[in-house]
Amino acid sequence: MRRCIAYQYTRKPPLTLRPRPNVIIRLCSIECCFAHSLEDCKSKENAQFRDDIIAWQPVAPLLYIWDYTPNFGHYQQPFPNLDSLQPNVNFFVDHHVKGLFEQGNYSPGGMGELGPLRAYLLAKLLWNPKTDLARHRQEFLQAWYGKAAPKVGAFLDLMQDQVRGKDIHAHIFDRPQRAYLKADFLRTADEILATAEAAAETDIQKFHVAVTRLPVWYVQISTGEVKGEALESLRSRFLQVARKAGISNISESKSLDEWEKSFKK
């Protein structure tokens, strides 16, 4: 087999050239909005990616997709893409995609924002794209958080509500100042997750909730939403939880240690 990455400006199919039967054409969704599904999103990036997949269908018998699931510029930042996971996988299936790679946070200690939940949901989807994803979300929350599950579920819904039915898009290199990360959302989210942490019965469940709070804290730290002694305290707790979780990178290109050093400049 030979593999060709159809990436950015190379993503449109050629007018006359045709790949041999042993050549995999892999389209990459790097520019897309992930807050909304490919089929329903009104952004030009998603429209172009849809059109390119459809154009490649009659050209490439081995059509693959390289898809993205976290924010690579800020691993520890809320990324409201949970609503788009299932419709996008089904869009790929409906358009005869033969292989699908869902890239997550691949750094050492890769506990990126909601990484365990996304990995679980994507595994279920790739096994059966028509599966009951809401049921799988609930079974994961119950197993991972115990009695804190309802509050964590409320946080997930609140996060998705920042983009549901709105002309607000999420991309994989968004900075913390994005419209779906407003201060009132962050405050409410942290209040919900603080209640969840208190409701958790075991130390490991409490720790799971604390790791889930990291993305909210990350944006509050990065945007100056918290100041003075409260900021120092929040940074300290963030680093303590992150290191206990084995998190090594704050982004694709910056380590947790480098991020910590930036506070002291």
Secondary structure per residue as TSV (DSSP state, phi and psi in degrees):
chain	resnum	aa	ss	phi	psi
A	1	M	-	360.0	146.2
A	2	R	E	-120.2	140.5
A	3	R	E	-117.8	134.1
A	4	C	E	-123.8	126.2
A	5	I	E	-87.4	119.3
A	6	A	E	-94.2	96.1
A	7	Y	-	-125.7	125.9
A	8	Q	G	52.1	-114.5
A	9	Y	G	-70.7	-14.3
A	10	T	G	-92.9	8.0
A	11	R	-	-78.8	-22.5
A	12	K	S	-76.8	141.2
A	13	P	-	-69.4	149.6
A	14	P	-	-68.8	157.1
A	15	L	S	-71.5	-38.0
A	16	T	S	-124.9	-31.8
A	17	L	-	-66.1	145.4
A	18	R	-	-133.1	134.0
A	19	P	-	-68.9	147.1
A	20	R	-	-68.4	163.2
A	21	P	T	-62.1	-20.6
A	22	N	T	-96.4	13.4
A	23	V	E	-105.3	123.1
A	24	I	E	-88.9	126.6
A	25	I	E	-101.6	119.2
A	26	R	E	-115.1	111.4
A	27	L	E	-85.5	141.7
A	28	C	E	-115.0	133.8
A	29	S	-	-94.6	28.1
A	30	I	T	-58.7	-32.7
A	31	E	T	-85.2	-10.6
A	32	C	S	-69.7	160.7
A	33	C	-	-83.7	132.4
A	34	F	-	-109.8	1.8
A	35	A	S	-73.0	-29.9
A	36	H	S	-126.0	159.7
A	37	S	-	-69.1	155.7
A	38	L	T	-57.6	-39.0
A	39	E	T	-72.7	-33.3
A	40	D	T	-103.0	-18.9
A	41	C	-	-66.5	139.0
A	42	K	-	-91.4	0.2
A	43	S	S	-70.7	149.6
A	44	K	H	-67.3	-29.6
A	45	E	H	-64.1	-43.9
A	46	N	H	-71.0	-36.4
A	47	A	H	-62.5	-42.0
A	48	Q	H	-66.8	-40.1
A	49	F	H	-67.0	-41.1
A	50	R	H	-56.4	-49.7
A	51	D	H	-61.9	-38.0
A	52	D	H	-68.5	-40.1
A	53	I	H	-61.1	-46.4
A	54	I	H	-63.3	-39.0
A	55	A	H	-67.4	-32.5
A	56	W	H	-78.6	-21.2
A	57	Q	T	-49.3	-53.9
A	58	P	T	-77.7	-7.3
A	59	V	T	-95.6	-41.0
A	60	A	-	-116.6	108.3
A	61	P	S	-67.5	-23.3
A	62	L	S	-114.1	80.9
A	63	L	E	-97.9	119.7
A	64	Y	E	-116.4	162.2
A	65	I	E	-127.3	135.4
A	66	W	E	-106.7	107.3
A	67	D	E	-109.2	163.3
A	68	Y	E	-125.7	142.4
A	69	T	-	-124.3	-20.4
A	70	P	S	-111.8	-179.1
A	71	N	-	-87.8	113.5
A	72	F	S	-78.2	-23.0
A	73	G	S	-78.5	-23.2
A	74	H	-	-149.1	85.0
A	75	Y	S	-55.3	-37.1
A	76	Q	S	-99.2	72.2
A	77	Q	S	-154.3	136.5
A	78	P	-	-54.2	131.0
A	79	F	-	-129.7	99.7
A	80	P	-	-80.4	70.7
A	81	N	-	-115.2	8.9
A	82	L	G	-64.4	-33.9
A	83	D	G	-68.0	-25.0
A	84	S	G	-92.1	-11.1
A	85	L	H	-59.2	-54.4
A	86	Q	H	-70.2	-47.5
A	87	P	H	-59.8	-33.9
A	88	N	H	-69.9	-43.4
A	89	V	H	-59.2	-41.6
A	90	N	H	-69.6	-32.8
A	91	F	H	-61.3	-43.0
A	92	F	H	-62.9	-43.6
A	93	V	H	-62.2	-46.0
A	94	D	H	-63.7	-23.4
A	95	H	T	-107.3	26.9
A	96	H	T	64.6	31.0
A	97	V	-	-70.4	131.9
A	98	K	-	-95.3	-21.0
A	99	G	E	-145.5	141.0
A	100	L	E	-136.8	123.6
A	101	F	E	-111.8	120.9
A	102	E	E	-102.8	102.6
A	103	Q	E	-82.6	125.5
A	104	G	-	-108.2	-159.4
A	105	N	-	-76.5	109.2
A	106	Y	-	-101.1	7.2
A	107	S	S	-72.0	158.0
A	108	P	T	-56.6	139.3
A	109	G	T	65.2	42.9
A	110	G	-	-73.2	53.6
A	111	M	-	-88.0	65.7
A	112	G	-	-70.5	177.0
A	113	E	T	-54.0	116.6
A	114	L	T	55.1	26.9
A	115	G	H	-57.8	-47.6
A	116	P	H	-61.2	-40.9
A	117	L	H	-64.1	-47.9
A	118	R	H	-61.7	-41.8
A	119	A	H	-60.7	-41.1
A	120	Y	H	-65.5	-47.6
A	121	L	H	-65.0	-41.0
A	122	L	H	-67.9	-36.6
A	123	A	H	-61.2	-42.6
A	124	K	H	-64.7	-40.4
A	125	L	H	-67.5	-40.7
A	126	L	H	-71.7	-24.7
A	127	W	H	-75.7	-40.9
A	128	N	-	-150.3	97.8
A	129	P	T	-58.6	-22.1
A	130	K	T	-95.1	8.9
A	131	T	S	-62.8	163.0
A	132	D	-	-81.0	91.4
A	133	L	H	-69.9	-31.5
A	134	A	H	-62.3	-38.3
A	135	R	H	-65.2	-42.3
A	136	H	H	-67.7	-35.8
A	137	R	H	-60.6	-45.1
A	138	Q	H	-65.6	-40.6
A	139	E	H	-67.2	-34.9
A	140	F	H	-66.6	-48.0
A	141	L	H	-58.6	-42.0
A	142	Q	H	-64.6	-42.2
A	143	A	H	-72.0	-34.9
A	144	W	H	-86.8	-34.2
A	145	Y	H	-117.4	-11.2
A	146	G	G	61.5	-130.8
A	147	K	G	-68.4	-11.7
A	148	A	G	-80.9	-7.3
A	149	A	H	-54.7	-45.9
A	150	P	H	-59.4	-39.9
A	151	K	H	-69.7	-38.9
A	152	V	H	-64.5	-39.8
A	153	G	H	-60.1	-39.1
A	154	A	H	-64.6	-37.9
A	155	F	H	-63.1	-44.6
A	156	L	H	-60.7	-41.5
A	157	D	H	-65.8	-40.1
A	158	L	H	-62.0	-41.9
A	159	M	H	-61.0	-46.5
A	160	Q	H	-67.6	-30.6
A	161	D	H	-63.5	-19.5
A	162	Q	T	-68.8	-17.8
A	163	V	T	-126.0	-15.0
A	164	R	T	-60.8	125.7
A	165	G	T	65.2	18.0
A	166	K	S	-121.7	155.3
A	167	D	S	-86.2	52.2
A	168	I	-	-123.6	123.0
A	169	H	-	-113.4	156.5
A	170	A	-	-126.3	126.6
A	171	H	-	-121.6	164.7
A	172	I	T	-80.1	0.0
A	173	F	T	-125.8	24.2
A	174	D	-	-60.8	141.7
A	175	R	-	-89.4	167.2
A	176	P	T	-64.6	-10.0
A	177	Q	T	-89.1	15.0
A	178	R	-	-68.5	157.8
A	179	A	G	-65.2	-23.9
A	180	Y	G	-85.8	6.9
A	181	L	G	-122.8	44.9
A	182	K	-	-70.1	157.6
A	183	A	H	-60.5	-39.0
A	184	D	H	-67.3	-36.0
A	185	F	H	-62.5	-45.6
A	186	L	H	-62.2	-42.4
A	187	R	H	-64.8	-46.1
A	188	T	H	-64.8	-41.3
A	189	A	H	-60.5	-43.0
A	190	D	H	-69.2	-34.5
A	191	E	H	-63.5	-43.3
A	192	I	H	-62.8	-44.3
A	193	L	H	-73.4	-29.3
A	194	A	H	-64.2	-41.5
A	195	T	H	-64.2	-38.8
A	196	A	H	-62.9	-43.3
A	197	E	H	-62.4	-38.3
A	198	A	H	-68.4	-30.7
A	199	A	H	-79.5	-21.1
A	200	A	-	-63.9	140.6
A	201	E	-	-92.3	-33.2
A	202	T	S	-110.4	161.9
A	203	D	H	-62.0	-39.7
A	204	I	H	-68.2	-37.2
A	205	Q	H	-67.4	-39.7
A	206	K	H	-62.1	-39.5
A	207	F	H	-67.0	-39.9
A	208	H	H	-58.6	-40.9
A	209	V	H	-67.1	-41.0
A	210	A	H	-59.4	-41.2
A	211	V	H	-64.0	-36.4
A	212	T	H	-67.7	-24.9
A	213	R	H	-78.6	-18.6
A	214	L	H	-52.8	-45.1
A	215	P	H	-60.0	-38.3
A	216	V	H	-64.8	-46.0
A	217	W	H	-62.3	-39.0
A	218	Y	H	-58.1	-45.3
A	219	V	H	-70.1	-40.0
A	220	Q	H	-60.6	-39.7
A	221	I	H	-68.3	-44.1
A	222	S	H	-71.6	-28.7
A	223	T	H	-99.3	-3.0
A	224	G	T	76.1	18.1
A	225	E	S	-62.5	-31.3
A	226	V	S	-111.9	139.4
A	227	K	-	-133.1	166.9
A	228	G	H	63.2	-139.7
A	229	E	H	-63.6	-33.3
A	230	A	H	-63.7	-36.4
A	231	L	H	-66.2	-45.7
A	232	E	H	-60.3	-42.2
A	233	S	H	-64.6	-41.0
A	234	L	H	-68.5	-41.5
A	235	R	H	-58.5	-44.1
A	236	S	H	-62.3	-43.7
A	237	R	H	-69.3	-39.5
A	238	F	H	-55.8	-51.6
A	239	L	H	-64.3	-38.3
A	240	Q	H	-61.9	-48.5
A	241	V	H	-67.7	-42.7
A	242	A	H	-61.9	-43.6
A	243	R	H	-69.3	-37.5
A	244	K	H	-63.0	-33.9
A	245	A	T	-77.6	-8.9
A	246	G	T	82.5	16.7
A	247	I	-	-70.7	125.9
A	248	S	-	-105.9	-27.7
A	249	N	B	-126.2	140.7
A	250	I	S	-92.7	-17.6
A	251	S	S	-155.3	-179.2
A	252	E	S	-62.7	-27.2
A	253	S	S	-120.0	-0.3
A	254	K	-	-128.9	129.7
A	255	S	B	-79.6	163.0
A	256	L	H	-61.7	-39.5
A	257	D	H	-63.2	-41.1
A	258	E	H	-64.5	-39.2
A	259	W	H	-62.7	-43.9
A	260	E	H	-61.1	-42.0
A	261	K	H	-62.9	-29.4
A	262	S	H	-65.3	-21.2
A	263	F	T	-68.1	-27.3
A	264	K	T	-94.2	1.4
A	265	K	-	-79.2	360.0
